[in-house]
Amino acid sequence: MAVPKKKLSRSRTHKRRSMWKLTAPQWVECPRCHQDRLPHHVCPHCGYYNGRIVVQHDA
């Protein structure tokens, strides 16, 4: 099993992790009701996904 011979310095560790960060979720427009929704998710406003109703909302 490979084991490092020396401890990595903090600066080297921080350099490697410098691009490891959270990004904001991307939103797309629902083709049916034109509200914002997450991609590949059911629209929370109209309940449609991929052109068919998935969730019934009580009116």
PyMOL Python script that loads the backbone (N, CA, C, O; Angstrom):
from pymol import cmd

cmd.read_pdbstr("""\
ATOM      1  N   MET A   1       0.847  -1.182   0.000  1.00  0.00           N
ATOM      2  CA  MET A   1       0.000   0.000   0.000  1.00  0.00           C
ATOM      3  C   MET A   1       0.886   1.237   0.000  1.00  0.00           C
ATOM      4  O   MET A   1       1.870   1.303   0.737  1.00  0.00           O
ATOM      5  N   ALA A   2       0.540   2.207  -0.819  1.00  0.00           N
ATOM      6  CA  ALA A   2       1.335   3.426  -0.919  1.00  0.00           C
ATOM      7  C   ALA A   2       1.050   4.341   0.267  1.00  0.00           C
ATOM      8  O   ALA A   2      -0.102   4.648   0.571  1.00  0.00           O
ATOM      9  N   VAL A   3       2.110   4.766   0.923  1.00  0.00           N
ATOM     10  CA  VAL A   3       2.005   5.656   2.072  1.00  0.00           C
ATOM     11  C   VAL A   3       2.950   6.824   1.833  1.00  0.00           C
ATOM     12  O   VAL A   3       4.103   6.608   1.459  1.00  0.00           O
ATOM     13  N   PRO A   4       2.485   8.078   2.042  1.00  0.00           N
ATOM     14  CA  PRO A   4       3.374   9.213   1.851  1.00  0.00           C
ATOM     15  C   PRO A   4       4.536   9.185   2.840  1.00  0.00           C
ATOM     16  O   PRO A   4       4.364   8.848   4.012  1.00  0.00           O
ATOM     17  N   LYS A   5       5.704   9.542   2.356  1.00  0.00           N
ATOM     18  CA  LYS A   5       6.897   9.519   3.204  1.00  0.00           C
ATOM     19  C   LYS A   5       6.950  10.723   4.141  1.00  0.00           C
ATOM     20  O   LYS A   5       7.418  10.616   5.275  1.00  0.00           O
ATOM     21  N   LYS A   6       6.465  11.872   3.661  1.00  0.00           N
ATOM     22  CA  LYS A   6       6.487  13.096   4.462  1.00  0.00           C
ATOM     23  C   LYS A   6       5.083  13.693   4.537  1.00  0.00           C
ATOM     24  O   LYS A   6       4.251  13.473   3.657  1.00  0.00           O
ATOM     25  N   LYS A   7       4.836  14.446   5.596  1.00  0.00           N
ATOM     26  CA  LYS A   7       3.564  15.126   5.755  1.00  0.00           C
ATOM     27  C   LYS A   7       3.475  16.271   4.743  1.00  0.00           C
ATOM     28  O   LYS A   7       4.434  17.021   4.558  1.00  0.00           O
ATOM     29  N   LEU A   8       2.321  16.396   4.095  1.00  0.00           N
ATOM     30  CA  LEU A   8       2.126  17.506   3.161  1.00  0.00           C
ATOM     31  C   LEU A   8       1.928  18.799   3.942  1.00  0.00           C
ATOM     32  O   LEU A   8       1.265  18.817   4.978  1.00  0.00           O
ATOM     33  N   SER A   9       2.505  19.864   3.437  1.00  0.00           N
ATOM     34  CA  SER A   9       2.384  21.155   4.113  1.00  0.00           C
ATOM     35  C   SER A   9       0.971  21.705   3.965  1.00  0.00           C
ATOM     36  O   SER A   9       0.215  21.280   3.091  1.00  0.00           O
ATOM     37  N   ARG A  10       0.628  22.647   4.822  1.00  0.00           N
ATOM     38  CA  ARG A  10      -0.692  23.263   4.760  1.00  0.00           C
ATOM     39  C   ARG A  10      -0.874  24.025   3.454  1.00  0.00           C
ATOM     40  O   ARG A  10      -1.957  24.005   2.870  1.00  0.00           O
ATOM     41  N   SER A  11       0.170  24.692   2.996  1.00  0.00           N
ATOM     42  CA  SER A  11       0.045  25.474   1.764  1.00  0.00           C
ATOM     43  C   SER A  11      -0.218  24.564   0.571  1.00  0.00           C
ATOM     44  O   SER A  11      -1.000  24.917  -0.312  1.00  0.00           O
ATOM     45  N   ARG A  12       0.415  23.416   0.531  1.00  0.00           N
ATOM     46  CA  ARG A  12       0.179  22.487  -0.578  1.00  0.00           C
ATOM     47  C   ARG A  12      -1.250  21.940  -0.528  1.00  0.00           C
ATOM     48  O   ARG A  12      -1.902  21.804  -1.564  1.00  0.00           O
ATOM     49  N   THR A  13      -1.732  21.628   0.672  1.00  0.00           N
ATOM     50  CA  THR A  13      -3.089  21.139   0.833  1.00  0.00           C
ATOM     51  C   THR A  13      -4.089  22.207   0.423  1.00  0.00           C
ATOM     52  O   THR A  13      -5.068  21.907  -0.260  1.00  0.00           O
ATOM     53  N   HIS A  14      -3.858  23.449   0.829  1.00  0.00           N
ATOM     54  CA  HIS A  14      -4.764  24.550   0.508  1.00  0.00           C
ATOM     55  C   HIS A  14      -4.757  24.853  -0.980  1.00  0.00           C
ATOM     56  O   HIS A  14      -5.791  25.215  -1.542  1.00  0.00           O
ATOM     57  N   LYS A  15      -3.610  24.712  -1.624  1.00  0.00           N
ATOM     58  CA  LYS A  15      -3.551  24.921  -3.070  1.00  0.00           C
ATOM     59  C   LYS A  15      -4.408  23.895  -3.799  1.00  0.00           C
ATOM     60  O   LYS A  15      -5.095  24.228  -4.764  1.00  0.00           O
ATOM     61  N   ARG A  16      -4.369  22.659  -3.341  1.00  0.00           N
ATOM     62  CA  ARG A  16      -5.146  21.606  -3.976  1.00  0.00           C
ATOM     63  C   ARG A  16      -6.641  21.839  -3.774  1.00  0.00           C
ATOM     64  O   ARG A  16      -7.440  21.567  -4.671  1.00  0.00           O
ATOM     65  N   ARG A  17      -7.016  22.335  -2.614  1.00  0.00           N
ATOM     66  CA  ARG A  17      -8.425  22.525  -2.287  1.00  0.00           C
ATOM     67  C   ARG A  17      -8.947  23.912  -2.649  1.00  0.00           C
ATOM     68  O   ARG A  17     -10.079  24.240  -2.296  1.00  0.00           O
ATOM     69  N   SER A  18      -8.180  24.716  -3.322  1.00  0.00           N
ATOM     70  CA  SER A  18      -8.586  26.093  -3.584  1.00  0.00           C
ATOM     71  C   SER A  18      -9.800  26.175  -4.504  1.00  0.00           C
ATOM     72  O   SER A  18     -10.584  27.119  -4.402  1.00  0.00           O
ATOM     73  N   MET A  19      -9.970  25.200  -5.402  1.00  0.00           N
ATOM     74  CA  MET A  19     -11.089  25.234  -6.333  1.00  0.00           C
ATOM     75  C   MET A  19     -12.268  24.411  -5.834  1.00  0.00           C
ATOM     76  O   MET A  19     -13.278  24.317  -6.533  1.00  0.00           O
ATOM     77  N   TRP A  20     -12.177  23.812  -4.651  1.00  0.00           N
ATOM     78  CA  TRP A  20     -13.238  22.989  -4.098  1.00  0.00           C
ATOM     79  C   TRP A  20     -14.207  23.884  -3.351  1.00  0.00           C
ATOM     80  O   TRP A  20     -13.979  24.217  -2.188  1.00  0.00           O
ATOM     81  N   LYS A  21     -15.281  24.272  -4.006  1.00  0.00           N
ATOM     82  CA  LYS A  21     -16.222  25.201  -3.398  1.00  0.00           C
ATOM     83  C   LYS A  21     -17.627  24.905  -3.891  1.00  0.00           C
ATOM     84  O   LYS A  21     -17.821  24.185  -4.870  1.00  0.00           O
ATOM     85  N   LEU A  22     -18.585  25.462  -3.207  1.00  0.00           N
ATOM     86  CA  LEU A  22     -19.980  25.277  -3.582  1.00  0.00           C
ATOM     87  C   LEU A  22     -20.346  26.235  -4.706  1.00  0.00           C
ATOM     88  O   LEU A  22     -19.836  27.352  -4.775  1.00  0.00           O
ATOM     89  N   THR A  23     -21.229  25.790  -5.579  1.00  0.00           N
ATOM     90  CA  THR A  23     -21.753  26.651  -6.630  1.00  0.00           C
ATOM     91  C   THR A  23     -23.259  26.757  -6.454  1.00  0.00           C
ATOM     92  O   THR A  23     -23.898  25.840  -5.939  1.00  0.00           O
ATOM     93  N   ALA A  24     -23.819  27.871  -6.881  1.00  0.00           N
ATOM     94  CA  ALA A  24     -25.254  28.075  -6.791  1.00  0.00           C
ATOM     95  C   ALA A  24     -25.966  27.160  -7.777  1.00  0.00           C
ATOM     96  O   ALA A  24     -25.448  26.915  -8.866  1.00  0.00           O
ATOM     97  N   PRO A  25     -27.147  26.647  -7.419  1.00  0.00           N
ATOM     98  CA  PRO A  25     -27.857  25.760  -8.353  1.00  0.00           C
ATOM     99  C   PRO A  25     -28.304  26.529  -9.586  1.00  0.00           C
ATOM    100  O   PRO A  25     -28.674  27.700  -9.499  1.00  0.00           O
ATOM    101  N   GLN A  26     -28.267  25.858 -10.739  1.00  0.00           N
ATOM    102  CA  GLN A  26     -28.708  26.454 -11.987  1.00  0.00           C
ATOM    103  C   GLN A  26     -30.214  26.271 -12.123  1.00  0.00           C
ATOM    104  O   GLN A  26     -30.736  25.190 -11.850  1.00  0.00           O
ATOM    105  N   TRP A  27     -30.912  27.315 -12.540  1.00  0.00           N
ATOM    106  CA  TRP A  27     -32.353  27.269 -12.694  1.00  0.00           C
ATOM    107  C   TRP A  27     -32.694  27.317 -14.174  1.00  0.00           C
ATOM    108  O   TRP A  27     -32.006  27.973 -14.956  1.00  0.00           O
ATOM    109  N   VAL A  28     -33.756  26.623 -14.555  1.00  0.00           N
ATOM    110  CA  VAL A  28     -34.261  26.654 -15.923  1.00  0.00           C
ATOM    111  C   VAL A  28     -35.733  27.056 -15.879  1.00  0.00           C
ATOM    112  O   VAL A  28     -36.374  26.999 -14.830  1.00  0.00           O
ATOM    113  N   GLU A  29     -36.256  27.463 -17.034  1.00  0.00           N
ATOM    114  CA  GLU A  29     -37.649  27.881 -17.110  1.00  0.00           C
ATOM    115  C   GLU A  29     -38.524  26.686 -17.449  1.00  0.00           C
ATOM    116  O   GLU A  29     -38.198  25.907 -18.344  1.00  0.00           O
ATOM    117  N   CYS A  30     -39.623  26.541 -16.744  1.00  0.00           N
ATOM    118  CA  CYS A  30     -40.579  25.476 -17.028  1.00  0.00           C
ATOM    119  C   CYS A  30     -41.246  25.781 -18.370  1.00  0.00           C
ATOM    120  O   CYS A  30     -41.743  26.891 -18.566  1.00  0.00           O
ATOM    121  N   PRO A  31     -41.266  24.810 -19.307  1.00  0.00           N
ATOM    122  CA  PRO A  31     -41.868  25.085 -20.609  1.00  0.00           C
ATOM    123  C   PRO A  31     -43.395  25.249 -20.562  1.00  0.00           C
ATOM    124  O   PRO A  31     -43.991  25.770 -21.505  1.00  0.00           O
ATOM    125  N   ARG A  32     -44.023  24.806 -19.471  1.00  0.00           N
ATOM    126  CA  ARG A  32     -45.476  24.883 -19.388  1.00  0.00           C
ATOM    127  C   ARG A  32     -45.953  26.156 -18.694  1.00  0.00           C
ATOM    128  O   ARG A  32     -46.799  26.871 -19.230  1.00  0.00           O
ATOM    129  N   CYS A  33     -45.416  26.448 -17.503  1.00  0.00           N
ATOM    130  CA  CYS A  33     -45.902  27.608 -16.746  1.00  0.00           C
ATOM    131  C   CYS A  33     -44.896  28.759 -16.715  1.00  0.00           C
ATOM    132  O   CYS A  33     -45.203  29.831 -16.194  1.00  0.00           O
ATOM    133  N   HIS A  34     -43.705  28.552 -17.264  1.00  0.00           N
ATOM    134  CA  HIS A  34     -42.653  29.575 -17.383  1.00  0.00           C
ATOM    135  C   HIS A  34     -42.167  30.094 -16.037  1.00  0.00           C
ATOM    136  O   HIS A  34     -41.719  31.236 -15.936  1.00  0.00           O
ATOM    137  N   GLN A  35     -42.251  29.266 -15.010  1.00  0.00           N
ATOM    138  CA  GLN A  35     -41.686  29.591 -13.704  1.00  0.00           C
ATOM    139  C   GLN A  35     -40.312  28.931 -13.601  1.00  0.00           C
ATOM    140  O   GLN A  35     -40.022  27.986 -14.335  1.00  0.00           O
ATOM    141  N   ASP A  36     -39.478  29.418 -12.708  1.00  0.00           N
ATOM    142  CA  ASP A  36     -38.155  28.820 -12.518  1.00  0.00           C
ATOM    143  C   ASP A  36     -38.267  27.496 -11.772  1.00  0.00           C
ATOM    144  O   ASP A  36     -39.067  27.356 -10.846  1.00  0.00           O
ATOM    145  N   ARG A  37     -37.449  26.521 -12.191  1.00  0.00           N
ATOM    146  CA  ARG A  37     -37.398  25.226 -11.530  1.00  0.00           C
ATOM    147  C   ARG A  37     -35.996  24.665 -11.709  1.00  0.00           C
ATOM    148  O   ARG A  37     -35.235  25.143 -12.550  1.00  0.00           O
ATOM    149  N   LEU A  38     -35.651  23.645 -10.913  1.00  0.00           N
ATOM    150  CA  LEU A  38     -34.374  22.972 -11.051  1.00  0.00           C
ATOM    151  C   LEU A  38     -34.420  22.018 -12.242  1.00  0.00           C
ATOM    152  O   LEU A  38     -35.461  21.410 -12.495  1.00  0.00           O
ATOM    153  N   PRO A  39     -33.319  21.873 -12.977  1.00  0.00           N
ATOM    154  CA  PRO A  39     -33.336  20.945 -14.098  1.00  0.00           C
ATOM    155  C   PRO A  39     -33.495  19.498 -13.623  1.00  0.00           C
ATOM    156  O   PRO A  39     -32.977  19.126 -12.569  1.00  0.00           O
ATOM    157  N   HIS A  40     -34.203  18.696 -14.393  1.00  0.00           N
ATOM    158  CA  HIS A  40     -34.465  17.279 -14.105  1.00  0.00           C
ATOM    159  C   HIS A  40     -35.273  17.100 -12.827  1.00  0.00           C
ATOM    160  O   HIS A  40     -35.131  16.089 -12.140  1.00  0.00           O
ATOM    161  N   HIS A  41     -36.121  18.075 -12.503  1.00  0.00           N
ATOM    162  CA  HIS A  41     -36.999  17.987 -11.340  1.00  0.00           C
ATOM    163  C   HIS A  41     -38.422  18.335 -11.766  1.00  0.00           C
ATOM    164  O   HIS A  41     -38.629  19.025 -12.764  1.00  0.00           O
ATOM    165  N   VAL A  42     -39.390  17.856 -11.009  1.00  0.00           N
ATOM    166  CA  VAL A  42     -40.788  18.213 -11.239  1.00  0.00           C
ATOM    167  C   VAL A  42     -40.960  19.693 -10.917  1.00  0.00           C
ATOM    168  O   VAL A  42     -40.396  20.202  -9.948  1.00  0.00           O
ATOM    169  N   CYS A  43     -41.744  20.373 -11.742  1.00  0.00           N
ATOM    170  CA  CYS A  43     -41.999  21.800 -11.496  1.00  0.00           C
ATOM    171  C   CYS A  43     -42.831  21.943 -10.223  1.00  0.00           C
ATOM    172  O   CYS A  43     -43.900  21.340 -10.129  1.00  0.00           O
ATOM    173  N   PRO A  44     -42.375  22.722  -9.244  1.00  0.00           N
ATOM    174  CA  PRO A  44     -43.145  22.853  -8.002  1.00  0.00           C
ATOM    175  C   PRO A  44     -44.404  23.689  -8.163  1.00  0.00           C
ATOM    176  O   PRO A  44     -45.267  23.670  -7.284  1.00  0.00           O
ATOM    177  N   HIS A  45     -44.532  24.427  -9.271  1.00  0.00           N
ATOM    178  CA  HIS A  45     -45.687  25.301  -9.463  1.00  0.00           C
ATOM    179  C   HIS A  45     -46.837  24.585 -10.171  1.00  0.00           C
ATOM    180  O   HIS A  45     -47.986  24.677  -9.739  1.00  0.00           O
ATOM    181  N   CYS A  46     -46.524  23.859 -11.276  1.00  0.00           N
ATOM    182  CA  CYS A  46     -47.597  23.215 -12.036  1.00  0.00           C
ATOM    183  C   CYS A  46     -47.613  21.700 -11.869  1.00  0.00           C
ATOM    184  O   CYS A  46     -48.620  21.073 -12.197  1.00  0.00           O
ATOM    185  N   GLY A  47     -46.542  21.087 -11.372  1.00  0.00           N
ATOM    186  CA  GLY A  47     -46.521  19.649 -11.128  1.00  0.00           C
ATOM    187  C   GLY A  47     -46.217  18.809 -12.347  1.00  0.00           C
ATOM    188  O   GLY A  47     -46.397  17.592 -12.309  1.00  0.00           O
ATOM    189  N   TYR A  48     -45.759  19.425 -13.435  1.00  0.00           N
ATOM    190  CA  TYR A  48     -45.463  18.685 -14.654  1.00  0.00           C
ATOM    191  C   TYR A  48     -43.977  18.363 -14.754  1.00  0.00           C
ATOM    192  O   TYR A  48     -43.126  19.106 -14.265  1.00  0.00           O
ATOM    193  N   TYR A  49     -43.686  17.227 -15.404  1.00  0.00           N
ATOM    194  CA  TYR A  49     -42.321  16.849 -15.734  1.00  0.00           C
ATOM    195  C   TYR A  49     -42.345  16.088 -17.038  1.00  0.00           C
ATOM    196  O   TYR A  49     -43.110  15.135 -17.185  1.00  0.00           O
ATOM    197  N   ASN A  50     -41.530  16.487 -17.976  1.00  0.00           N
ATOM    198  CA  ASN A  50     -41.391  15.830 -19.281  1.00  0.00           C
ATOM    199  C   ASN A  50     -42.734  15.779 -20.020  1.00  0.00           C
ATOM    200  O   ASN A  50     -43.046  14.789 -20.682  1.00  0.00           O
ATOM    201  N   GLY A  51     -43.519  16.846 -19.902  1.00  0.00           N
ATOM    202  CA  GLY A  51     -44.771  16.969 -20.656  1.00  0.00           C
ATOM    203  C   GLY A  51     -45.956  16.250 -20.060  1.00  0.00           C
ATOM    204  O   GLY A  51     -47.019  16.243 -20.680  1.00  0.00           O
ATOM    205  N   ARG A  52     -45.835  15.642 -18.886  1.00  0.00           N
ATOM    206  CA  ARG A  52     -46.975  14.969 -18.283  1.00  0.00           C
ATOM    207  C   ARG A  52     -47.058  15.344 -16.808  1.00  0.00           C
ATOM    208  O   ARG A  52     -46.059  15.702 -16.184  1.00  0.00           O
ATOM    209  N   ILE A  53     -48.277  15.253 -16.263  1.00  0.00           N
ATOM    210  CA  ILE A  53     -48.475  15.636 -14.864  1.00  0.00           C
ATOM    211  C   ILE A  53     -47.966  14.525 -13.956  1.00  0.00           C
ATOM    212  O   ILE A  53     -48.252  13.347 -14.166  1.00  0.00           O
ATOM    213  N   VAL A  54     -47.212  14.922 -12.953  1.00  0.00           N
ATOM    214  CA  VAL A  54     -46.629  13.974 -12.004  1.00  0.00           C
ATOM    215  C   VAL A  54     -47.198  14.210 -10.609  1.00  0.00           C
ATOM    216  O   VAL A  54     -47.436  13.256  -9.868  1.00  0.00           O
ATOM    217  N   VAL A  55     -47.415  15.453 -10.253  1.00  0.00           N
ATOM    218  CA  VAL A  55     -47.919  15.809  -8.919  1.00  0.00           C
ATOM    219  C   VAL A  55     -49.210  16.603  -9.094  1.00  0.00           C
ATOM    220  O   VAL A  55     -49.247  17.595  -9.822  1.00  0.00           O
ATOM    221  N   GLN A  56     -50.265  16.156  -8.418  1.00  0.00           N
ATOM    222  CA  GLN A  56     -51.540  16.879  -8.450  1.00  0.00           C
ATOM    223  C   GLN A  56     -51.528  17.943  -7.359  1.00  0.00           C
ATOM    224  O   GLN A  56     -51.240  17.646  -6.200  1.00  0.00           O
ATOM    225  N   HIS A  57     -51.839  19.175  -7.729  1.00  0.00           N
ATOM    226  CA  HIS A  57     -51.958  20.261  -6.756  1.00  0.00           C
ATOM    227  C   HIS A  57     -53.435  20.511  -6.478  1.00  0.00           C
ATOM    228  O   HIS A  57     -54.255  20.527  -7.396  1.00  0.00           O
ATOM    229  N   ASP A  58     -53.767  20.705  -5.204  1.00  0.00           N
ATOM    230  CA  ASP A  58     -55.146  21.041  -4.848  1.00  0.00           C
ATOM    231  C   ASP A  58     -55.397  22.500  -5.170  1.00  0.00           C
ATOM    232  O   ASP A  58     -54.626  23.370  -4.765  1.00  0.00           O
ATOM    233  N   ALA A  59     -56.459  22.770  -5.886  1.00  0.00           N
ATOM    234  CA  ALA A  59     -56.759  24.136  -6.289  1.00  0.00           C
ATOM    235  C   ALA A  59     -57.632  24.828  -5.270  1.00  0.00           C
ATOM    236  O   ALA A  59     -57.984  25.994  -5.450  1.00  0.00           O
TER     237      ALA A  59
END
""", "prot")
cmd.dss("prot")
cmd.show_as("cartoon", "prot")
cmd.util.cbc("prot")
cmd.orient("prot")
